[in-house]
């Protein structure tokens, strides 16, 4: 943060340095009187000065600063006694020190909150899959696999691109499929989404969790985009799940050692229907999800 940030909102002539010198009693009498007159007209600056004086008094009390005698001088020799004498008249006369709770009370309160949270999680656990579309599975619940999260991030990164959304365009679809199949060491195919109004834009190679991954991008006539993320995975799940992040949704599944994730911001029911058709076209068995 710069000095300009601190000075914002202060009238001309009442900058950070002038107010600091005023609080510390470093200004000559004429300039000090001038600032006092300005503070009377500017409550915001006056409030800042009062806060600084309170901090100064608190630090003096906490650090055991030497006390002044009746003439405003330190009992110990101190070359700044005259300056502090001028500033003392405006400093707070008292400091509020809050009583701290004993450590055993704080530990007990934390334990009560922990027990209450665990009880609430257990009570809502059976309802969580319905409320979250299967994205959460109870206490100590199931986190989405890494490839589903990577698919969501890749969607967020590349779909806003207008000039370079893909590495290889759909006009070179055969080359795109051969190239990505070779890199993933697995024959790939690009499912058609024409019946849903989406055409292939192209694809790109991405780093996966334990090897390469592929992303295929689709777009409809209004410019909305979907992506299909494909990568190898060691997970053996056969379930179909939903992962959400903001207004983005990702339906993901695993089939024959490959993880698939279809991502987009469209309605959940429509995205699910498209994902089921994509799974079927790629050799999966979506009937097990019904």
Rosetta blueprint (number, residue, H / E / L):
1 X L
2 X L
3 X H
4 X H
5 X H
6 X H
7 X H
8 X L
9 X L
10 X L
11 X L
12 X L
13 X L
14 X L
15 X L
16 X H
17 X H
18 X H
19 X H
20 X H
21 X H
22 X H
23 X H
24 X L
25 X L
26 X L
27 X L
28 X L
29 X H
30 X H
31 X H
32 X H
33 X H
34 X H
35 X H
36 X H
37 X H
38 X H
39 X H
40 X H
41 X H
42 X L
43 X H
44 X H
45 X H
46 X H
47 X H
48 X H
49 X H
50 X H
51 X H
52 X H
53 X H
54 X H
55 X H
56 X H
57 X H
58 X H
59 X H
60 X H
61 X H
62 X H
63 X L
64 X L
65 X L
66 X L
67 X L
68 X E
69 X L
70 X L
71 X L
72 X L
73 X L
74 X E
75 X L
76 X L
77 X L
78 X L
79 X L
80 X L
81 X H
82 X H
83 X H
84 X H
85 X H
86 X H
87 X H
88 X H
89 X L
90 X L
91 X L
92 X L
93 X L
94 X L
95 X L
96 X L
97 X L
98 X L
99 X L
100 X L
101 X L
102 X L
103 X H
104 X H
105 X H
106 X H
107 X H
108 X H
109 X H
110 X H
111 X H
112 X H
113 X H
114 X H
115 X H
116 X H
117 X H
118 X H
119 X H
120 X H
121 X H
122 X H
123 X H
124 X H
125 X H
126 X H
127 X H
128 X H
129 X H
130 X H
131 X H
132 X H
133 X L
134 X L
135 X L
136 X L
137 X L
138 X L
139 X L
140 X L
141 X L
142 X L
143 X L
144 X L
145 X L
146 X H
147 X H
148 X H
149 X H
150 X H
151 X H
152 X H
153 X H
154 X H
155 X H
156 X H
157 X H
158 X H
159 X L
160 X L
161 X L
162 X L
163 X L
164 X L
165 X L
166 X L
167 X L
168 X E
169 X E
170 X H
171 X H
172 X H
173 X H
174 X H
175 X H
176 X H
177 X H
178 X H
179 X H
180 X H
181 X H
182 X H
183 X H
184 X H
185 X L
186 X L
187 X L
188 X L
189 X L
190 X L
191 X L
192 X L
193 X L
194 X H
195 X H
196 X H
197 X L
198 X L
199 X E
200 X E
201 X E
202 X E
203 X E
204 X E
205 X E
206 X E
207 X E
208 X L
209 X L
210 X L
211 X L
212 X E
213 X E
214 X E
215 X E
216 X E
217 X E
218 X E
219 X E
220 X L
221 X L
222 X L
223 X L
224 X L
225 X E
226 X E
227 X E
228 X E
229 X E
230 X E
231 X E
232 X E
233 X L
234 X L
235 X L
236 X L
237 X L
238 X L
239 X L
240 X E
241 X E
242 X E
243 X E
244 X E
245 X E
246 X L
247 X L
248 X E
249 X E
250 X E
251 X E
252 X E
253 X E
254 X E
255 X E
256 X L
257 X L
258 X E
259 X E
260 X E
261 X E
262 X E
263 X E
264 X E
265 X L
266 X L
267 X L
268 X H
269 X H
270 X H
271 X H
272 X H
273 X H
274 X H
275 X H
276 X H
277 X H
278 X H
279 X H
280 X H
281 X H
282 X L
283 X L
284 X L
285 X L
286 X H
287 X H
288 X H
289 X H
290 X L
